[in-house]
Amino acid sequence: MSASAKASAVIIGASGGIGGALEAALIEEGAFAVVHGFARSRKGAQHLDLLDEASIAAAAAHVASGPAPNLVIVATGLLHAGGRGPEKALRDLDPDWLAQLYAVNAIGPALVAKHFLPIMPRQGRTLFAALSARVGSIGDNRLGGWHGYRASKAALNMLVRTLAIEERRRNDRAIVVALHPGTVDTALSRPFQGNVPDGRLFDAERAALQLLDVIEGLKTPDSGKLFDFQGEEVPF
């Protein structure tokens, strides 16, 4: 991926499968002066908890003390935890679980944008991306179910659209997008891999490289949209 050697890159969720692979790929590529990896499980300056805005602000301040970031990727997501998972029917809706899904999948990335977009350059190509999901597409929803996950990712998609409009006023070459990585062999998707077609289950390293290829090809008019791992636009 082409980038200025004077710029930095930021990966939020670097302890996860995709996030860790993205961090490793960017470090190996060597196109950035610094690659910052943040995660809830990391300590010190690398700690960032999406549910704790103070930790997000601290992480942004740490990045701002060095080369400005022209690439920020939020590689986080919640689909199941603590015995809870996607709802199969309306009767399964639970307000606490819905709130948790929104907190991680939509509110957290929005707070990252709140603190990181202002420290990105005001001129030149910059890119802020958040991992979304095809099942968050309202236009592509033909099966129903998975209410909370779908709705929280749809909320993320709308936030990306509105953030893109505002960021364009600050930097007319800024790109803000949502990315669908496909089904990746990580803890998030593992319970749901049974029906994945042959050749459509990616290891994290391949998924990371596919996403970086998509990012490389994005242009300013693509800002505010959702793209899959092949670079194809997915309808919101």
Backbone as CSV, one residue per row, in Angstrom:
resi,resn,N_x,N_y,N_z,CA_x,CA_y,CA_z,C_x,C_y,C_z
1,MET,0.849,-1.194,0.000,0.000,0.000,0.000,0.880,1.237,0.000
2,SER,0.644,2.150,-0.914,1.450,3.357,-0.988,1.091,4.301,0.141
3,ALA,2.095,4.859,0.773,1.860,5.791,1.867,3.123,6.580,2.117
4,SER,2.958,7.723,2.770,4.112,8.538,3.096,4.891,7.907,4.231
5,ALA,6.218,7.879,4.101,7.058,7.342,5.166,7.020,8.219,6.405
6,LYS,6.435,9.418,6.274,6.333,10.321,7.408,5.010,10.180,8.142
7,ALA,4.131,9.327,7.643,2.806,9.152,8.240,2.771,7.910,9.116
8,SER,1.717,7.807,9.916,1.513,6.618,10.728,0.203,5.944,10.334
9,ALA,0.062,4.698,10.743,-1.177,3.939,10.545,-1.655,3.468,11.907
10,VAL,-2.967,3.305,12.041,-3.567,2.911,13.315,-4.505,1.736,13.085
11,ILE,-4.348,0.694,13.888,-5.263,-0.445,13.881,-5.913,-0.538,15.250
12,ILE,-7.230,-0.397,15.294,-7.990,-0.580,16.526,-8.526,-2.011,16.525
13,GLY,-8.260,-2.746,17.595,-8.638,-4.159,17.638,-7.515,-5.050,17.170
14,ALA,-6.282,-4.652,17.481,-5.112,-5.364,16.957,-4.873,-6.707,17.621
15,SER,-5.615,-7.033,18.675,-5.458,-8.353,19.292,-6.375,-9.390,18.659
16,GLY,-7.287,-8.961,17.791,-8.189,-9.881,17.108,-7.538,-10.504,15.892
17,GLY,-8.215,-11.466,15.293,-7.648,-12.160,14.145,-7.366,-11.247,12.974
18,ILE,-8.368,-10.503,12.519,-8.185,-9.613,11.378,-7.301,-8.427,11.757
19,GLY,-7.568,-7.829,12.923,-6.778,-6.683,13.348,-5.307,-7.007,13.495
20,GLY,-5.014,-8.157,14.096,-3.622,-8.562,14.247,-2.948,-8.801,12.915
21,ALA,-3.681,-9.391,11.974,-3.116,-9.638,10.642,-2.903,-8.329,9.884
22,LEU,-3.808,-7.383,10.053,-3.624,-6.071,9.431,-2.394,-5.373,9.992
23,GLU,-2.247,-5.401,11.304,-1.082,-4.780,11.940,0.208,-5.409,11.420
24,ALA,0.252,-6.744,11.386,1.461,-7.438,10.928,1.776,-7.117,9.472
25,ALA,0.729,-7.083,8.631,0.945,-6.810,7.205,1.481,-5.404,6.982
26,LEU,0.956,-4.436,7.725,1.408,-3.057,7.559,2.839,-2.869,8.068
27,ILE,3.174,-3.549,9.151,4.547,-3.471,9.656,5.509,-4.086,8.650
28,GLU,5.135,-5.258,8.114,5.997,-5.926,7.137,6.160,-5.083,5.874
29,GLU,5.095,-4.404,5.478,5.126,-3.581,4.273,6.100,-2.417,4.411
30,GLY,6.188,-1.858,5.607,7.154,-0.806,5.887,6.884,0.529,5.241
31,ALA,5.636,0.786,4.843,5.315,2.040,4.160,5.034,3.176,5.125
32,PHE,4.845,2.872,6.402,4.522,3.889,7.395,5.667,4.051,8.382
33,ALA,5.818,5.275,8.875,6.848,5.531,9.875,6.565,4.756,11.159
34,VAL,5.291,4.668,11.515,4.863,3.960,12.718,3.545,3.259,12.421
35,VAL,3.392,2.053,12.941,2.103,1.361,12.909,1.673,1.167,14.358
36,HIS,0.592,1.830,14.731,0.069,1.743,16.095,-1.005,0.653,16.157
37,GLY,-0.847,-0.282,17.063,-1.867,-1.294,17.288,-2.471,-1.139,18.676
38,PHE,-3.786,-0.993,18.738,-4.475,-0.806,20.022,-5.471,-1.945,20.248
39,ALA,-5.653,-2.300,21.505,-6.632,-3.330,21.855,-6.972,-3.217,23.332
40,ARG,-8.131,-3.726,23.686,-8.544,-3.704,25.092,-7.607,-4.542,25.947
41,SER,-7.082,-5.637,25.396,-6.233,-6.542,26.167,-4.798,-6.055,26.306
42,ARG,-4.418,-5.022,25.563,-3.046,-4.521,25.630,-2.898,-3.505,26.759
43,LYS,-1.671,-3.361,27.199,-1.389,-2.501,28.353,-0.729,-1.196,27.911
44,GLY,-0.700,-0.255,28.830,0.019,0.990,28.618,-0.530,1.794,27.460
45,ALA,0.382,2.331,26.651,-0.006,3.214,25.557,-0.801,2.503,24.471
46,GLN,-0.759,1.157,24.436,-1.478,0.404,23.404,-2.868,-0.035,23.860
47,HIS,-3.279,0.407,25.025,-4.600,0.016,25.540,-5.688,0.925,24.974
48,LEU,-6.750,0.309,24.495,-7.937,1.044,24.043,-9.147,0.144,24.221
49,ASP,-10.107,0.625,24.971,-11.355,-0.096,25.216,-12.483,0.688,24.564
50,LEU,-13.169,0.075,23.595,-14.252,0.767,22.892,-15.370,1.227,23.818
51,LEU,-15.476,0.605,24.988,-16.527,0.970,25.930,-16.072,2.041,26.914
52,ASP,-14.858,2.548,26.739,-14.295,3.545,27.637,-13.752,4.704,26.808
53,GLU,-14.527,5.778,26.694,-14.119,6.883,25.829,-12.805,7.500,26.278
54,ALA,-12.535,7.506,27.571,-11.275,8.092,28.049,-10.074,7.344,27.472
55,SER,-10.191,6.027,27.348,-9.082,5.255,26.780,-8.919,5.534,25.290
56,ILE,-10.024,5.805,24.600,-9.951,6.172,23.178,-9.264,7.519,23.021
57,ALA,-9.640,8.474,23.861,-9.027,9.801,23.815,-7.540,9.720,24.121
58,ALA,-7.171,8.881,25.094,-5.755,8.732,25.450,-4.967,8.119,24.302
59,ALA,-5.553,7.152,23.632,-4.874,6.518,22.491,-4.666,7.532,21.369
60,ALA,-5.681,8.347,21.105,-5.557,9.362,20.061,-4.480,10.380,20.416
61,ALA,-4.416,10.764,21.689,-3.388,11.706,22.121,-2.002,11.109,21.952
62,HIS,-1.866,9.824,22.223,-0.576,9.146,22.040,-0.160,9.175,20.575
63,VAL,-1.095,8.878,19.683,-0.790,8.893,18.247,-0.447,10.307,17.797
64,ALA,-1.191,11.288,18.303,-1.002,12.682,17.890,0.367,13.230,18.279
65,SER,1.050,12.569,19.215,2.371,13.040,19.636,3.466,12.682,18.634
66,GLY,3.134,11.870,17.635,4.095,11.471,16.613,3.580,11.803,15.226
67,PRO,4.058,11.078,14.207,3.604,11.325,12.831,2.088,11.191,12.711
68,ALA,1.465,12.100,11.994,0.007,12.091,11.851,-0.451,10.829,11.131
69,PRO,-1.556,10.251,11.547,-2.054,9.040,10.884,-2.838,9.382,9.614
70,ASN,-2.491,8.744,8.494,-3.351,8.906,7.321,-4.098,7.624,6.992
71,LEU,-3.976,6.622,7.870,-4.782,5.401,7.764,-5.195,4.974,9.168
72,VAL,-6.500,4.856,9.385,-7.044,4.347,10.643,-8.068,3.269,10.297
73,ILE,-7.895,2.079,10.859,-8.826,0.978,10.618,-9.371,0.490,11.949
74,VAL,-10.683,0.468,12.081,-11.340,-0.084,13.263,-11.726,-1.522,12.934
75,ALA,-10.945,-2.457,13.447,-11.124,-3.879,13.110,-11.727,-4.622,14.296
76,THR,-12.874,-4.160,14.727,-13.534,-4.738,15.898,-14.945,-5.182,15.529
77,GLY,-15.531,-5.983,16.399,-16.911,-6.419,16.170,-17.345,-7.404,17.233
78,LEU,-18.637,-7.436,17.484,-19.222,-8.362,18.455,-20.398,-9.068,17.811
79,LEU,-20.363,-10.401,17.843,-21.447,-11.220,17.312,-22.008,-12.159,18.371
80,HIS,-21.132,-12.665,19.234,-21.569,-13.558,20.313,-20.615,-13.413,21.485
81,ALA,-21.128,-13.643,22.685,-20.300,-13.565,23.892,-21.106,-14.083,25.077
82,GLY,-20.438,-14.755,25.976,-21.074,-15.191,27.214,-22.321,-16.021,27.024
83,GLY,-22.329,-16.861,26.008,-23.489,-17.703,25.752,-24.582,-17.022,24.958
84,ARG,-24.422,-15.760,24.670,-25.393,-15.042,23.850,-24.891,-14.958,22.422
85,GLY,-25.826,-14.988,21.469,-25.457,-14.929,20.068,-26.586,-14.353,19.242
86,PRO,-26.504,-14.496,17.931,-27.526,-13.925,17.047,-28.916,-14.481,17.327
87,GLU,-29.894,-13.579,17.349,-31.271,-14.005,17.581,-31.823,-14.701,16.344
88,LYS,-32.558,-15.768,16.558,-33.201,-16.470,15.449,-34.619,-15.971,15.211
89,ALA,-35.215,-15.348,16.217,-36.602,-14.893,16.097,-36.834,-13.700,17.011
90,LEU,-37.930,-13.008,16.780,-38.279,-11.817,17.545,-38.349,-12.103,19.040
91,ARG,-38.824,-13.300,19.412,-38.970,-13.638,20.829,-37.633,-13.674,21.570
92,ASP,-36.526,-13.751,20.821,-35.207,-13.841,21.437,-34.596,-12.481,21.760
93,LEU,-35.249,-11.388,21.385,-34.689,-10.066,21.627,-34.525,-9.791,23.122
94,ASP,-33.350,-9.266,23.462,-33.033,-8.955,24.843,-32.416,-7.564,24.892
95,PRO,-32.969,-6.634,25.683,-32.494,-5.257,25.649,-31.032,-5.095,26.062
96,ASP,-30.588,-5.876,27.028,-29.198,-5.757,27.467,-28.232,-6.205,26.364
97,TRP,-28.577,-7.297,25.683,-27.728,-7.792,24.604,-27.739,-6.825,23.419
98,LEU,-28.910,-6.261,23.118,-28.986,-5.270,22.044,-28.099,-4.067,22.359
99,ALA,-28.145,-3.612,23.606,-27.330,-2.463,24.000,-25.847,-2.773,23.886
100,GLN,-25.460,-4.006,24.236,-24.055,-4.398,24.143,-23.592,-4.432,22.689
101,LEU,-24.437,-4.966,21.808,-24.099,-5.012,20.384,-23.932,-3.608,19.812
102,TYR,-24.846,-2.711,20.149,-24.743,-1.333,19.654,-23.499,-0.645,20.215
103,ALA,-23.190,-0.910,21.484,-22.042,-0.270,22.114,-20.745,-0.628,21.408
104,VAL,-20.590,-1.904,21.066,-19.340,-2.357,20.449,-19.330,-2.114,18.947
105,ASN,-20.432,-2.406,18.274,-20.447,-2.385,16.807,-20.708,-1.005,16.197
106,ALA,-21.327,-0.123,16.935,-21.657,1.190,16.369,-21.107,2.349,17.193
107,ILE,-21.403,2.375,18.490,-20.998,3.510,19.317,-19.484,3.569,19.455
108,GLY,-18.844,2.428,19.701,-17.391,2.402,19.843,-16.663,2.952,18.625
109,PRO,-16.943,2.445,17.421,-16.297,3.006,16.226,-16.594,4.490,16.028
110,ALA,-17.802,4.928,16.388,-18.131,6.348,16.260,-17.259,7.190,17.184
111,LEU,-16.997,6.693,18.398,-16.133,7.421,19.324,-14.682,7.409,18.860
112,VAL,-14.265,6.324,18.226,-12.924,6.313,17.628,-12.829,7.406,16.570
113,ALA,-13.838,7.497,15.735,-13.852,8.559,14.715,-13.821,9.937,15.362
114,LYS,-14.572,10.115,16.431,-14.629,11.402,17.130,-13.239,11.879,17.540
115,HIS,-12.409,10.949,17.994,-11.097,11.329,18.517,-9.969,11.200,17.494
116,PHE,-10.128,10.331,16.498,-9.030,10.111,15.563,-9.147,10.921,14.272
117,LEU,-10.354,11.155,13.776,-10.473,11.944,12.544,-9.852,13.342,12.693
118,PRO,-10.024,14.017,13.829,-9.440,15.358,13.945,-7.910,15.386,13.935
119,ILE,-7.246,14.254,14.211,-5.780,14.269,14.203,-5.214,13.762,12.881
120,MET,-6.087,13.405,11.951,-5.635,13.013,10.623,-5.368,14.277,9.798
121,PRO,-4.483,14.219,8.813,-4.134,15.420,8.051,-5.345,16.093,7.405
122,ARG,-5.264,17.391,7.268,-6.329,18.169,6.641,-6.149,18.252,5.130
123,GLN,-5.029,17.762,4.631,-4.763,17.779,3.198,-4.221,16.421,2.763
124,GLY,-4.463,16.068,1.502,-3.972,14.813,0.958,-4.905,13.666,1.267
125,ARG,-4.647,12.526,0.644,-5.501,11.355,0.810,-5.348,10.765,2.204
126,THR,-6.454,10.636,2.894,-6.497,9.939,4.179,-7.609,8.907,4.107
127,LEU,-7.516,7.876,4.935,-8.545,6.844,4.899,-8.861,6.356,6.308
128,PHE,-10.139,6.429,6.643,-10.668,5.897,7.900,-11.652,4.796,7.531
129,ALA,-11.419,3.586,8.030,-12.281,2.449,7.689,-12.722,1.728,8.952
130,ALA,-13.945,1.228,8.923,-14.467,0.408,10.014,-15.009,-0.888,9.436
131,LEU,-14.693,-1.999,10.083,-15.195,-3.278,9.599,-16.679,-3.397,9.895
132,SER,-17.451,-3.608,8.845,-18.881,-3.802,8.963,-19.194,-5.235,8.515
133,ALA,-20.381,-5.454,7.947,-20.772,-6.797,7.515,-21.882,-6.693,6.485
134,ARG,-21.873,-7.611,5.540,-22.927,-7.617,4.527,-24.305,-7.780,5.163
135,VAL,-24.389,-8.513,6.267,-25.696,-8.710,6.902,-26.232,-7.421,7.510
136,GLY,-25.396,-6.365,7.588,-25.872,-5.077,8.039,-26.512,-4.253,6.937
137,SER,-26.498,-4.773,5.707,-27.116,-4.081,4.588,-28.630,-4.267,4.633
138,ILE,-29.365,-3.165,4.699,-30.830,-3.241,4.693,-31.314,-3.759,3.345
139,GLY,-30.713,-3.269,2.262,-31.143,-3.676,0.932,-30.845,-5.123,0.609
140,ASP,-29.858,-5.715,1.299,-29.442,-7.086,1.014,-30.061,-8.099,1.976
141,ASN,-30.919,-7.638,2.881,-31.488,-8.512,3.908,-32.711,-9.245,3.363
142,ARG,-32.530,-10.518,3.076,-33.633,-11.341,2.563,-33.986,-12.510,3.481
143,LEU,-33.199,-12.723,4.527,-33.397,-13.882,5.390,-33.941,-13.526,6.767
144,GLY,-33.769,-12.266,7.206,-34.193,-11.888,8.541,-33.301,-12.493,9.606
145,GLY,-33.774,-12.475,10.851,-32.979,-13.001,11.946,-31.766,-12.136,12.253
146,TRP,-30.987,-12.568,13.231,-29.767,-11.861,13.632,-30.063,-10.370,13.849
147,HIS,-31.179,-10.096,14.532,-31.702,-8.730,14.609,-30.679,-7.726,15.146
148,GLY,-30.104,-8.022,16.298,-29.207,-7.073,16.930,-27.931,-6.837,16.144
149,TYR,-27.332,-7.901,15.645,-26.090,-7.749,14.885,-26.349,-6.986,13.600
150,ARG,-27.425,-7.363,12.880,-27.772,-6.646,11.647,-28.001,-5.164,11.927
151,ALA,-28.792,-4.883,12.952,-29.172,-3.501,13.226,-27.972,-2.673,13.683
152,SER,-27.092,-3.261,14.485,-25.932,-2.506,14.965,-24.954,-2.227,13.833
153,LYS,-24.813,-3.161,12.901,-23.938,-2.909,11.749,-24.593,-1.936,10.767
154,ALA,-25.909,-1.976,10.654,-26.606,-0.981,9.832,-26.414,0.412,10.423
155,ALA,-26.442,0.502,11.757,-26.180,1.780,12.416,-24.763,2.251,12.133
156,LEU,-23.811,1.329,12.161,-22.425,1.673,11.824,-22.339,2.205,10.401
157,ASN,-23.035,1.554,9.485,-23.006,2.005,8.088,-23.532,3.443,7.951
158,MET,-24.595,3.756,8.658,-25.136,5.112,8.609,-24.160,6.108,9.227
159,LEU,-23.512,5.718,10.316,-22.516,6.590,10.929,-21.370,6.858,9.958
160,VAL,-20.939,5.828,9.246,-19.877,6.000,8.254,-20.300,7.007,7.198
161,ARG,-21.547,6.907,6.736,-22.027,7.839,5.720,-22.011,9.282,6.238
162,THR,-22.504,9.494,7.434,-22.570,10.855,7.962,-21.183,11.386,8.316
163,LEU,-20.319,10.507,8.837,-18.949,10.919,9.127,-18.219,11.326,7.846
164,ALA,-18.465,10.592,6.773,-17.814,10.885,5.494,-18.194,12.273,4.996
165,ILE,-19.469,12.636,5.151,-19.933,13.948,4.699,-19.250,15.055,5.494
166,GLU,-19.184,14.876,6.808,-18.556,15.900,7.646,-17.054,15.979,7.401
167,GLU,-16.392,14.838,7.272,-14.941,14.836,7.094,-14.542,15.442,5.761
168,ARG,-15.387,15.306,4.747,-15.085,15.894,3.445,-14.977,17.425,3.533
169,ARG,-15.715,18.018,4.468,-15.628,19.469,4.652,-14.283,19.872,5.249
170,ARG,-13.668,18.975,6.003,-12.374,19.261,6.626,-11.220,18.965,5.685
171,ASN,-11.374,17.887,4.905,-10.342,17.487,3.944,-11.063,16.897,2.735
172,ASP,-11.002,17.572,1.620,-11.779,17.134,0.456,-11.212,15.886,-0.211
173,ARG,-10.099,15.362,0.286,-9.559,14.101,-0.227,-9.668,12.959,0.788
174,ALA,-10.387,13.213,1.872,-10.564,12.186,2.892,-11.534,11.114,2.413
175,ILE,-11.264,9.874,2.794,-12.133,8.742,2.479,-12.523,8.071,3.790
176,VAL,-13.816,7.922,4.017,-14.346,7.238,5.198,-15.260,6.126,4.690
177,VAL,-14.941,4.881,5.001,-15.694,3.762,4.441,-15.941,2.676,5.485
178,ALA,-16.905,1.822,5.172,-17.124,0.573,5.893,-16.653,-0.561,4.985
179,LEU,-16.098,-1.608,5.582,-15.561,-2.728,4.818,-16.133,-4.046,5.321
180,HIS,-16.551,-4.878,4.386,-17.017,-6.234,4.699,-15.901,-7.215,4.351
181,PRO,-15.291,-7.860,5.359,-14.139,-8.721,5.088,-14.483,-10.113,4.584
182,GLY,-15.768,-10.447,4.494,-16.153,-11.820,4.196,-16.132,-12.654,5.468
183,THR,-16.276,-13.960,5.317,-16.233,-14.841,6.478,-14.789,-15.250,6.729
184,VAL,-14.278,-14.846,7.878,-12.872,-15.057,8.206,-12.794,-16.044,9.365
185,ASP,-11.817,-16.915,9.316,-11.662,-17.963,10.324,-11.111,-17.358,11.615
186,THR,-12.011,-16.733,12.371,-11.669,-16.136,13.654,-12.689,-16.587,14.693
187,ALA,-12.457,-16.209,15.933,-13.375,-16.583,17.001,-14.775,-16.022,16.759
188,LEU,-14.877,-14.862,16.108,-16.178,-14.255,15.861,-17.058,-15.137,14.988
189,SER,-16.478,-15.718,13.937,-17.298,-16.470,12.972,-17.313,-17.980,13.221
190,ARG,-16.440,-18.467,14.097,-16.239,-19.915,14.197,-17.521,-20.722,14.436
191,PRO,-18.447,-20.259,15.279,-19.662,-21.058,15.477,-20.602,-21.078,14.271
192,PHE,-20.320,-20.265,13.242,-21.269,-20.098,12.147,-20.651,-20.420,10.787
193,GLN,-19.618,-21.245,10.773,-18.900,-21.513,9.535,-19.424,-22.718,8.756
194,GLY,-20.417,-23.418,9.313,-20.868,-24.662,8.711,-21.411,-24.531,7.306
195,ASN,-22.041,-23.409,7.004,-22.677,-23.248,5.693,-21.890,-22.342,4.745
196,VAL,-20.645,-22.075,5.084,-19.826,-21.214,4.223,-19.411,-21.991,2.978
197,PRO,-19.665,-21.475,1.773,-19.283,-22.178,0.544,-17.769,-22.402,0.464
198,ASP,-17.384,-23.429,-0.267,-15.963,-23.702,-0.476,-15.275,-22.482,-1.069
199,GLY,-14.107,-22.181,-0.536,-13.332,-21.062,-1.040,-13.748,-19.720,-0.495
200,ARG,-14.748,-19.690,0.384,-15.239,-18.418,0.917,-14.942,-18.256,2.412
201,LEU,-14.171,-19.173,2.982,-13.712,-19.022,4.359,-12.234,-18.652,4.296
202,PHE,-11.915,-17.435,4.708,-10.556,-16.922,4.556,-9.804,-16.990,5.876
203,ASP,-8.507,-17.294,5.794,-7.706,-17.128,7.003,-7.454,-15.637,7.198
204,ALA,-7.061,-15.274,8.419,-6.950,-13.851,8.760,-5.919,-13.132,7.905
205,GLU,-4.821,-13.813,7.591,-3.769,-13.172,6.797,-4.270,-12.834,5.399
206,ARG,-4.996,-13.773,4.775,-5.542,-13.490,3.451,-6.568,-12.376,3.517
207,ALA,-7.426,-12.420,4.531,-8.454,-11.384,4.670,-7.822,-10.007,4.807
208,ALA,-6.755,-9.918,5.593,-6.087,-8.631,5.786,-5.526,-8.101,4.472
209,LEU,-4.872,-8.963,3.712,-4.289,-8.526,2.438,-5.371,-8.112,1.454
210,GLN,-6.499,-8.841,1.458,-7.610,-8.466,0.571,-8.151,-7.091,0.933
211,LEU,-8.293,-6.838,2.218,-8.803,-5.533,2.651,-7.831,-4.417,2.299
212,LEU,-6.534,-4.661,2.476,-5.549,-3.637,2.136,-5.534,-3.369,0.634
213,ASP,-5.771,-4.409,-0.163,-5.877,-4.198,-1.615,-7.083,-3.323,-1.950
214,VAL,-8.204,-3.580,-1.276,-9.397,-2.759,-1.495,-9.117,-1.309,-1.103
215,ILE,-8.516,-1.129,0.062,-8.190,0.221,0.541,-7.301,0.946,-0.455
216,GLU,-6.327,0.235,-0.995,-5.403,0.833,-1.957,-6.137,1.389,-3.171
217,GLY,-7.207,0.725,-3.585,-7.897,1.130,-4.804,-9.010,2.132,-4.612
218,LEU,-9.327,2.498,-3.379,-10.442,3.413,-3.140,-10.099,4.840,-3.554
219,LYS,-11.102,5.526,-4.085,-10.964,6.917,-4.515,-11.882,7.805,-3.676
220,THR,-11.664,9.099,-3.766,-12.456,10.037,-2.967,-13.967,9.871,-3.162
221,PRO,-14.476,9.640,-4.379,-15.925,9.447,-4.536,-16.470,8.206,-3.826
222,ASP,-15.586,7.300,-3.401,-16.028,6.092,-2.702,-16.336,6.353,-1.232
223,SER,-15.986,7.523,-0.735,-16.197,7.833,0.675,-17.677,7.750,1.033
224,GLY,-17.944,7.197,2.218,-19.317,7.089,2.693,-20.036,5.830,2.260
225,LYS,-19.284,4.853,1.698,-19.910,3.636,1.167,-19.381,2.387,1.886
226,LEU,-20.017,1.263,1.593,-19.623,-0.048,2.118,-19.100,-0.898,0.970
227,PHE,-17.896,-1.457,1.149,-17.279,-2.298,0.125,-16.933,-3.663,0.698
228,ASP,-17.067,-4.699,-0.154,-16.696,-6.036,0.302,-15.225,-6.305,-0.003
229,PHE,-14.771,-7.504,0.320,-13.368,-7.876,0.213,-12.892,-7.955,-1.244
230,GLN,-13.805,-7.895,-2.194,-13.447,-7.876,-3.597,-13.461,-6.464,-4.170
231,GLY,-13.763,-5.496,-3.325,-13.840,-4.121,-3.788,-15.171,-3.767,-4.410
232,GLU,-16.176,-4.639,-4.267,-17.509,-4.380,-4.818,-18.355,-3.623,-3.782
233,GLU,-19.061,-2.606,-4.245,-19.923,-1.851,-3.332,-21.118,-2.693,-2.897
234,VAL,-21.404,-2.650,-1.618,-22.576,-3.346,-1.050,-23.607,-2.276,-0.702
235,PRO,-24.861,-2.444,-1.118,-25.864,-1.413,-0.811,-26.113,-1.312,0.683
236,PHE,-26.278,-0.075,1.149,-26.632,0.126,2.551,-28.062,-0.339,2.792
